[in-house]
Amino acid sequence: MQKVKYIFSFLVVMFLLSNSLFSQESKHLLNITQITDGGDNAEAYWSFDNKNLCFQSNNAAWGLKCDQIFNLNVSKAKKNKNLKPKMISTGKGRTTCSYFMPGNKQILYASTHLGGDQCPTDPPRGKKYLWGIFDSYDIFVADLNGKIVKKLTDTPGYDAEATVSPKGDKIVFTSTRSGDLELWTMNIDGSNQKQVTFGLGYDGGAFFSPDGKKLVFRASRPQTEEEKKEYKDYLAQGLVAPTNMEIYTCNVDGSDLKQVTHLGKANWAPFYHPGGKKIIFSSNHKSEKGYDFQLFMINEDGTGLEQITTESVFNSFAMFSPDGKKLAFSSNRNNKPGTRDTNLFIADWKD
């Protein structure tokens, strides 16, 4: 009888431990639903009316060899995760970082298609993980049928990672036109392009605060002479090593620059909580091997770090819907055996 009680107690403890991990994630994320199935699907960002997501995918089942931009109706995708959405980009070159324009009738994205029909060559795999910063990237606006209606950038070098203010008046993007990877802003029509950041290092992946007055972004800040030389050498080759990044904020004009996280490793893909005082982001700072990325939330002043996800080894690109009710994110959970797909998920958000 004593042995039975011991086994029962052990099972209860294991259940509670298991349930505590589950509740840690389910505390904020309710009704998690997978809405794509296959390939790498990422950077899914909501339309202003909370109905659609624009995102990039390289799903081979759709005949893709590298990332292209798609427009996905969330209600339809919840019913059928194998639904192939409408492709918005040209199908040529490589694309990244799409975003809905005000009115939900046009989508902003960056593409290399003017530099060639083929996918740009990925950086070689070596000791460090590297991203290609292709000079052929420019920023375009297309209608929902995929017709390009405007080219917003026309300077030599990398122009990409553009997002739109909730107020619908400005766009923030990353550019190498000044010799470094810096943040720039422009009016919604592409006019009045201004440099926002000036520190040596990679500034990118910026988003506006809900009131449109601030920016949150990822940044590397090489400190030693060796780190600075490595960064510059990589940049000269059109490369960046995104393995040491922290989260920063600043005003839209670049003033009041503040470092939010001091966690080490890679902290990136930040986005403001609808209340405007917290930031959700992806980080591998707790990972021993470096590839376990979970979602975390932190106060704007750097306090109150909270882990949001616990499932799978990759969770990133979290974005709150404009009404604050839902969260879209990318994850490699629920993969079929032997695959490493990254799919899109949505969840009801609970504070």
Beta strands, then each sheet from edge to edge (+ up, - down):
strand 1: 29-34
strand 2: 41-46
strand 3: 52-57
strand 4: 68-73
strand 5: 86-87
strand 6: 95-100
strand 7: 106-111
strand 8: 131-132
strand 9: 138-143
strand 10: 148-151
strand 11: 159-164
strand 12: 170-175
strand 13: 182-187
strand 14: 194-195
strand 15: 203-208
strand 16: 214-219
strand 17: 239-240
strand 18: 246-251
strand 19: 258-259
strand 20: 267-272
strand 21: 278-283
strand 22: 294-299
strand 23: 306-307
strand 24: 315-320
strand 25: 326-331
strand 26: 343-349
sheet 1: 1+ 26- 25+ 24-
sheet 2: 2+ 3- 4+ 5-
sheet 3: 6+ 7- 9+ 10-
sheet 4: 8+ 17-
sheet 5: 11+ 12- 13+ 14-
sheet 6: 15+ 16- 18+ 19-
sheet 7: 20+ 21- 22+ 23-
end
